[in-house]
Amino acid sequence: FSQTDEFKEEVLKNLNNYDNVILFSYNAATSPKQVEFINAVLKEKEETTVISLKGPMDYHKYHNLKNYLCLYEYTPNSIRTVVKYLKGKLEPLGKLPITL
């Protein structure tokens, strides 16, 4: 995860221009800047959806998280599937193999 403070400030400044915000997360345990950025967005915008591209454990890194989806992989097929979900063309039916 690569971001500058200017990027973070620009995103946070413009959050009110959007009804919904979608952020992707990948292995948050190894990326403190990613966690910091996503938590800053979640603090400002409750309607944010976080989509984990690796596994469900990223969930524990975020505060005020209301909308969370886990793909378990970052492949073309998984991205096509999440786009269908975001467009309302399918409903996720999977069940986590662990309790969060």
N, C-alpha and C positions, 0 to 999 in steps of 0.2 A: 504494500500500500504506500503510495507516494502522494503526498499532499503538501502544499505550502500553507502557511498561516493565512496568506492572502486568499487562497482558494476557500479555505474553511470560512473565513469571514464573509466572503462573497456569497457562499451558499446560505449561511445563516441569515444574512441580511435579506435575501430574496425568498425565504421560505413562505412568507405570507402571500406570495403571488400564486401559490399552488394549493389546490384543495387536498391533494394526496401526494405523498412523497414515497418513492420506492428506493430502497438501498440494498445493495448486495453485500454480503459478508462472506469472507473466506478465511477459515482457520484463525479466528480472532485471538486465540490464545498466544499466537506468535506475532501479533501485530497491535501493539499498544496504541499507535497513532490511529489505526482503523477504529478501534474501540472508542477512543476519545472523540473522534469525529462523529461516529454514529450516535453515541450518547449525547453529544451536543445537539444534534438534530432532533433526537427523541425528546429532549428537554423542551425544545421550542415548538415542536410539531407533533402532537399526539397521534395524528392520523397517519404517521409514518409506518410503512410496512418494511420489515427486514426479511430478506430472503437469503438463507444460508446456502452456499454452493458446495459445502463439503460435508457438514454433519450438524446434528442438533446441539452440540455442546456450546456453540457460539451464543446460544440463548442466555446462558448464565452470565455473560459478560455485559449485557445491556440492561439499562434501567428504564422503567416506565414503558416497557415493551408490551404492546397490545396486539399487534399483528405480526405473526411470524410464520414463515414457510421454510421448509427444509427440502433441498433437492438431492443431497448426498453426492452429487457429482457436477462437474462443470464440463458438459459435453454439448455438442450441437443439439442433440435430441432433448436433453434436459432444458435447454434454453428455449427451444421451440415449445415445449410443454408448458413452461412458466408463462410464455407469451399468450398461449391459449387460455390459461387460467386468468391472467390479467385482463384479457378481453371478454371474460365471462363465458367462454366456450366449454369449460370443464370445471368440475368441482373436485378439489383434492379429497381423496378418500383414504389415503394411507394412514397407518398408525405407527407411531414411534416405537422402536424396540426397547426404549428405556423410558423412565419417568423423569420429567423435568421439574 
